[in-house]
Amino acid sequence: MCEKCERINSLPIAGTTCVDNLAKDNGKYYYVITAINAAGRISSSSNEAIAPIPDEKQPGTVPADFPLPPSCRVGD
């Protein structure tokens, strides 16, 4: 288990993608994921994934009308 981990949501997210809308610019974040099955059993954690956040929005990376995935920080 991670010593400095923060649980970012208390409700399951259906799907495989979400946006951490509280991530700060010019930061580096490390994420692990768990899954919950229909019986409520939680899987072991995934390997850690690094997500560096640029210091400002990168032009032209996402079209303005692109539908964003749900927020990762739900139910808190």
C-alpha positions in Angstrom: 0.0 0.0 0.0 1.1 3.5 -0.7 2.3 5.7 2.2 1.3 9.0 0.7 -1.7 7.9 -1.4 -4.9 9.9 -1.5 -8.1 8.3 -2.5 -9.6 10.5 -5.1 -13.1 9.1 -5.3 -15.5 7.2 -3.0 -17.9 6.0 -5.7 -17.1 3.6 -8.5 -16.6 5.0 -12.0 -18.1 3.0 -14.8 -15.6 2.8 -17.7 -11.9 3.0 -18.0 -11.2 6.8 -18.2 -11.7 9.8 -15.9 -10.2 13.3 -15.5 -8.6 14.4 -12.3 -9.8 17.9 -12.5 -8.0 19.0 -9.3 -4.5 18.2 -10.7 -2.2 21.3 -10.5 -0.3 22.6 -13.5 3.4 21.7 -13.6 3.0 18.8 -11.3 3.7 15.1 -11.5 1.1 12.7 -10.3 1.3 8.9 -9.7 -1.9 6.9 -10.0 -2.9 3.3 -9.2 -6.2 1.8 -10.1 -8.5 -0.8 -8.5 -11.6 -2.4 -9.8 -14.8 -3.4 -8.1 -16.8 -6.4 -9.3 -20.6 -6.8 -9.0 -20.2 -8.5 -5.6 -18.4 -5.5 -4.3 -14.9 -7.2 -4.2 -12.0 -4.8 -4.8 -9.1 -6.0 -6.9 -5.5 -5.5 -6.0 -4.0 -2.2 -7.2 -2.5 -1.8 -10.7 1.0 -0.9 -11.3 1.7 2.8 -10.7 1.3 5.1 -13.7 3.0 8.5 -13.9 1.1 11.5 -15.2 3.2 14.6 -15.6 1.0 17.7 -15.9 2.4 20.5 -18.2 2.7 24.0 -16.8 -0.1 25.3 -19.1 -2.7 23.9 -21.5 -1.1 22.6 -24.7 -2.7 24.2 -27.8 -4.4 21.9 -30.3 -4.2 18.7 -28.2 -7.9 18.2 -27.7 -10.6 19.6 -30.0 -12.9 22.1 -28.2 -16.0 20.0 -28.9 -14.4 16.7 -27.7 -16.5 15.1 -25.0 -14.4 14.8 -21.8 -14.6 11.7 -19.6 -16.2 12.0 -16.2 -14.3 13.5 -13.2 -12.3 11.0 -11.1 -13.2 12.9 -8.0 -16.8 11.9 -7.5 -18.8 11.2 -4.3 -16.4 13.1 -2.0 
